[in-house]
Amino acid sequence: MTHAPGDLAWQGEELDLDAYLARIGYGGDRTPTLATLRELQRAHVTSIPFENLEIVLGRPVVLGVKALQDKMVHRRRGGYCFEHIELFAAALERLGFTFTALSARVSMGIEKLLPATHALLRVEVEGGTWLCDVGFGAGPLEPLRFVDGAESAQGGWAFRLERIATSMSGLPVERWALHQHGPEGWLLRHSFALAPAYRIDYEVGSHFVSTHPRSPFTGRAYAQYLDAETKHELDDTRLKTVHADGRADPVRHRDLEPGEVPDALAELFGIELDAEDTARLVAELTRTSRDPRG
């Protein structure tokens, strides 16, 4: 184990590891090897969706392994980046991996300084360094080699990691950028420095993302799911299914009625809400669709 107890640890001892691995459908080796890391990330990303429904349902997003495994493992819900990374970090810690948590600034091609509100991990294994970005929603299916210029084709998706030479107050600052290839070429997804992040930092970031009026996740329902060839995205009541080559699925590329959203969440994202949450979600989507102010 490589992490100090208390506030610097990732609560791996509180994780029901067997239940988590069953949730992601992983039955492979549990030794901390690169092969294990690759299989774990692919299993996690293709089993647990990205979603922000707790915010829409009027409930706080609670971090910490006990709350996260209740929600994402036992109730088979998804979450956003801070939830995914804390759960994945707890599993890696429990399995004996060496890693550092990081915070990134999401840009998606926008040239503007935005807050560092994305979580990811830098993992050391078998003499190499790897980037694990399991909480982006449509992120890499497998770890990326932490080398300037490294490119990785994963299914129909392609990613590239670059080192950026920048400075702050005249001092050099090492930053890295993750790009994804699309129909229009390489798109900058997010950038980050190598300063370690801790659970308390993620608490602050999560509070902003889940409560601030300028957060992209406080005014709409949002869900994403990615596999080797297809990405499903629900943006409020707008459903999009896009293949890795850029083709849109004409059947699953449309505006939904609020009452259709729960079935779409179950069918395409694996999110099955109970009757109370279904009614609450439909009511909220109906309200916001009638009120352009949200």
C-alpha positions as CSV (number, residue, x, y, z in Angstrom):
1,M,0.0,0.0,0.0
2,T,1.3,3.5,-0.8
3,H,-1.1,5.9,0.8
4,A,-1.0,7.3,4.3
5,P,-3.9,6.7,6.6
6,G,-6.6,9.2,7.4
7,D,-7.3,12.2,5.1
8,L,-4.6,11.1,2.6
9,A,-6.0,7.6,2.0
10,W,-8.8,6.6,-0.3
11,Q,-10.9,4.5,2.1
12,G,-10.0,1.2,0.3
13,E,-10.5,-0.7,3.6
14,E,-14.2,0.4,3.5
15,L,-14.8,-0.9,0.0
16,D,-16.7,-4.2,-0.5
17,L,-14.2,-5.3,-3.1
18,D,-16.1,-8.4,-4.1
19,A,-19.3,-6.5,-4.7
20,Y,-17.5,-3.8,-6.7
21,L,-15.8,-6.3,-9.0
22,A,-19.1,-8.1,-9.5
23,R,-20.7,-4.7,-10.3
24,I,-18.2,-4.1,-13.1
25,G,-18.2,-7.7,-14.3
26,Y,-14.5,-8.3,-13.4
27,G,-13.4,-11.8,-12.5
28,G,-9.7,-11.6,-13.4
29,D,-6.5,-11.4,-11.6
30,R,-6.3,-9.2,-8.5
31,T,-2.5,-8.6,-8.5
32,P,-1.5,-4.9,-9.2
33,T,-0.2,-5.4,-12.7
34,L,-0.6,-3.4,-15.9
35,A,-2.9,-6.1,-17.4
36,T,-5.1,-5.9,-14.3
37,L,-5.2,-2.1,-14.5
38,R,-6.3,-2.2,-18.1
39,E,-9.0,-4.8,-17.5
40,L,-10.3,-2.9,-14.5
41,Q,-10.6,0.4,-16.3
42,R,-12.3,-1.1,-19.3
43,A,-14.7,-3.0,-17.0
44,H,-15.5,0.1,-14.9
45,V,-16.0,2.5,-17.8
46,T,-18.3,0.1,-19.7
47,S,-20.3,-0.9,-16.6
48,I,-20.9,2.3,-14.6
49,P,-22.4,5.3,-16.5
50,F,-21.7,9.0,-16.1
51,E,-24.7,10.8,-14.7
52,N,-25.8,13.7,-12.6
53,L,-29.4,12.7,-11.7
54,E,-29.0,13.3,-7.9
55,I,-28.7,17.0,-8.6
56,V,-31.8,17.0,-10.8
57,L,-33.6,15.0,-8.1
58,G,-32.8,17.6,-5.5
59,R,-30.4,15.6,-3.4
60,P,-26.8,16.3,-2.5
61,V,-23.9,14.4,-4.1
62,V,-22.3,12.6,-1.3
63,L,-18.7,11.4,-1.7
64,G,-16.9,8.8,0.4
65,V,-16.7,5.1,-0.2
66,K,-19.7,4.1,1.9
67,A,-22.0,6.4,0.1
68,L,-20.6,5.7,-3.3
69,Q,-20.7,2.0,-3.1
70,D,-24.3,2.1,-1.8
71,K,-25.2,4.3,-4.8
72,M,-23.0,3.0,-7.6
73,V,-22.5,-0.6,-6.6
74,H,-25.5,-1.8,-4.7
75,R,-28.2,0.5,-6.3
76,R,-26.4,0.2,-9.7
77,R,-26.5,3.9,-10.4
78,G,-23.8,6.0,-12.1
79,G,-22.1,9.3,-11.1
80,Y,-19.9,12.1,-12.2
81,C,-16.1,12.3,-12.2
82,F,-15.5,12.8,-8.5
83,E,-17.7,9.8,-7.7
84,H,-16.1,7.6,-10.3
85,I,-12.6,8.4,-9.3
86,E,-13.1,8.0,-5.6
87,L,-14.7,4.6,-6.1
88,F,-12.0,3.5,-8.6
89,A,-9.2,4.9,-6.3
90,A,-10.6,2.9,-3.4
91,A,-10.4,-0.3,-5.5
92,L,-6.9,0.4,-6.7
93,E,-5.8,1.2,-3.1
94,R,-7.3,-2.1,-1.9
95,L,-5.6,-4.0,-4.7
96,G,-2.2,-2.5,-3.9
97,F,-1.6,-0.1,-6.8
98,T,0.6,3.0,-6.5
99,F,-1.2,6.2,-7.7
100,T,-1.6,9.9,-7.4
101,A,-4.9,11.7,-7.8
102,L,-5.0,14.8,-10.0
103,S,-7.4,17.6,-10.9
104,A,-7.9,18.8,-14.5
105,R,-9.5,21.8,-16.3
106,V,-12.1,20.7,-18.8
107,S,-12.1,22.7,-22.0
108,M,-13.5,20.6,-24.9
109,G,-11.8,22.9,-27.3
110,I,-12.8,26.2,-25.6
111,E,-9.9,28.6,-25.2
112,K,-10.8,29.9,-21.8
113,L,-9.4,29.4,-18.3
114,L,-11.9,27.2,-16.4
115,P,-11.8,25.8,-12.9
116,A,-10.1,22.5,-12.2
117,T,-13.3,20.4,-11.7
118,H,-12.3,17.1,-13.3
119,A,-10.8,14.2,-11.4
120,L,-8.3,11.6,-12.7
121,L,-5.5,9.3,-11.6
122,R,-1.8,8.9,-12.4
123,V,-0.8,5.3,-11.8
124,E,2.6,3.8,-11.4
125,V,2.8,0.1,-12.4
126,E,5.5,-2.2,-13.7
127,G,8.0,0.6,-14.1
128,G,5.7,2.8,-16.1
129,T,3.3,5.7,-15.5
130,W,-0.3,5.6,-16.8
131,L,-3.2,8.0,-16.9
132,C,-6.6,6.6,-15.8
133,D,-9.5,8.8,-16.7
134,V,-12.5,6.7,-15.7
135,G,-14.9,9.6,-14.8
136,F,-15.3,11.6,-18.0
137,G,-18.3,9.8,-19.4
138,A,-16.9,9.4,-22.9
139,G,-13.3,8.9,-21.8
140,P,-10.6,6.4,-22.6
141,L,-11.5,2.8,-22.2
142,E,-8.0,1.9,-21.0
143,P,-5.1,3.7,-19.3
144,L,-3.0,5.9,-21.4
145,R,0.8,5.8,-21.2
146,F,2.0,8.9,-19.5
147,V,4.5,9.9,-22.2
148,D,4.5,13.1,-24.2
149,G,2.9,12.4,-27.6
150,A,1.5,9.0,-26.6
151,E,-1.4,8.0,-28.8
152,S,-3.8,5.1,-28.1
153,A,-6.5,3.6,-30.3
154,Q,-9.2,2.0,-28.2
155,G,-12.0,0.4,-30.2
156,G,-13.0,3.1,-32.6
157,W,-11.8,5.9,-30.4
158,A,-8.4,7.5,-30.4
159,F,-6.7,9.6,-27.7
160,R,-3.4,11.5,-27.4
161,L,-1.5,12.9,-24.4
162,E,0.7,15.9,-24.7
163,R,3.1,17.8,-22.4
164,I,2.5,21.6,-22.6
165,A,5.3,24.0,-21.8
166,T,3.7,27.0,-19.9
167,S,4.8,29.4,-17.3
168,M,3.3,31.2,-14.3
169,S,4.8,34.5,-13.0
170,G,7.9,33.7,-15.1
171,L,8.4,30.3,-13.6
172,P,8.0,27.1,-15.8
173,V,5.0,25.0,-15.1
174,E,4.6,21.4,-16.3
175,R,1.1,20.8,-17.7
176,W,-0.4,18.0,-19.7
177,A,-3.3,17.9,-22.1
178,L,-5.6,15.0,-23.2
179,H,-6.9,15.1,-26.7
180,Q,-9.6,13.0,-28.4
181,H,-9.7,12.4,-32.1
182,G,-13.1,13.1,-33.9
183,P,-14.5,13.9,-37.3
184,E,-12.9,17.4,-37.2
185,G,-9.5,16.2,-35.9
186,W,-7.9,16.4,-32.5
187,L,-10.0,18.1,-29.7
188,L,-8.5,19.2,-26.4
189,R,-10.6,17.6,-23.7
190,H,-8.8,18.8,-20.6
191,S,-5.5,19.8,-19.2
192,F,-3.8,19.3,-15.8
193,A,-0.8,19.9,-13.7
194,L,0.9,17.2,-11.7
195,A,0.1,18.6,-8.2
196,P,-1.5,15.8,-6.1
197,A,-5.2,16.1,-5.2
198,Y,-6.8,14.6,-2.2
199,R,-10.3,13.7,-1.1
200,I,-10.8,17.1,0.5
201,D,-10.0,18.8,-2.8
202,Y,-12.6,16.7,-4.5
203,E,-15.2,17.6,-1.9
204,V,-14.6,21.3,-2.8
205,G,-14.8,20.6,-6.5
206,S,-17.9,18.4,-6.2
207,H,-19.6,21.1,-4.2
208,F,-19.0,23.6,-7.0
209,V,-20.1,21.2,-9.7
210,S,-23.3,20.1,-7.9
211,T,-24.5,23.5,-6.6
212,H,-23.0,26.5,-8.5
213,P,-25.4,28.1,-11.0
214,R,-22.6,28.3,-13.6
215,S,-21.9,24.6,-13.4
216,P,-23.0,22.7,-16.5
217,F,-24.6,20.0,-14.3
218,T,-27.0,22.1,-12.1
219,G,-29.5,23.1,-14.8
220,R,-30.2,19.9,-16.7
221,A,-30.2,16.1,-16.5
222,Y,-27.1,14.6,-18.1
223,A,-25.9,11.0,-18.8
224,Q,-23.2,9.4,-20.9
225,Y,-22.2,5.8,-21.7
226,L,-19.4,4.7,-23.9
227,D,-18.3,1.3,-25.3
228,A,-15.8,0.3,-27.9
229,E,-17.8,1.7,-30.9
230,T,-20.7,3.7,-29.6
231,K,-21.4,6.7,-27.4
232,H,-24.9,7.4,-25.9
233,E,-25.6,10.8,-24.5
234,L,-28.7,12.2,-22.8
235,D,-28.7,16.0,-22.4
236,D,-31.9,16.9,-20.6
237,T,-34.4,15.4,-23.0
238,R,-32.1,15.3,-26.1
239,L,-30.9,11.8,-26.8
240,K,-27.8,11.3,-29.0
241,T,-26.2,8.1,-30.1
242,V,-23.0,8.5,-32.1
243,H,-20.7,5.9,-33.5
244,A,-16.9,6.2,-33.3
245,D,-16.7,7.1,-37.0
246,G,-19.0,10.1,-36.4
247,R,-22.2,8.6,-37.7
248,A,-25.3,9.4,-35.8
249,D,-27.9,6.7,-35.1
250,P,-31.1,8.1,-36.7
251,V,-33.4,6.1,-34.3
252,R,-31.6,7.2,-31.2
253,H,-30.8,10.8,-32.1
254,R,-33.9,12.8,-31.2
255,D,-35.8,14.8,-28.6
256,L,-37.6,12.8,-26.0
257,E,-40.8,13.5,-24.1
258,P,-40.1,13.8,-20.4
259,G,-42.0,10.5,-19.8
260,E,-39.7,8.7,-22.2
261,V,-36.5,9.6,-20.4
262,P,-36.6,6.9,-17.7
263,D,-37.0,4.1,-20.2
264,A,-34.0,5.6,-22.2
265,L,-31.9,5.7,-19.0
266,A,-32.7,2.1,-18.3
267,E,-32.2,0.8,-21.9
268,L,-29.1,2.7,-22.9
269,F,-27.4,3.7,-19.7
270,G,-28.3,0.9,-17.3
271,I,-29.9,3.3,-14.9
272,E,-33.1,2.0,-13.4
273,L,-34.8,4.5,-11.1
274,D,-37.4,3.5,-8.5
275,A,-41.0,4.7,-8.9
276,E,-40.5,7.7,-6.6
277,D,-37.4,8.9,-8.4
278,T,-39.0,8.2,-11.8
279,A,-42.0,10.4,-11.0
280,R,-39.7,13.1,-9.6
281,L,-37.4,13.1,-12.6
282,V,-40.3,13.3,-15.1
283,A,-41.9,16.1,-13.2
284,E,-38.7,18.1,-13.1
285,L,-38.0,17.6,-16.8
286,T,-41.6,18.6,-17.6
287,R,-41.2,21.8,-15.5
288,T,-37.8,22.8,-17.0
289,S,-39.0,22.1,-20.6
290,R,-41.9,24.5,-20.0
291,D,-39.7,27.1,-18.3
292,P,-36.8,28.3,-20.6
293,R,-35.0,29.6,-17.5
294,G,-34.8,26.1,-16.0
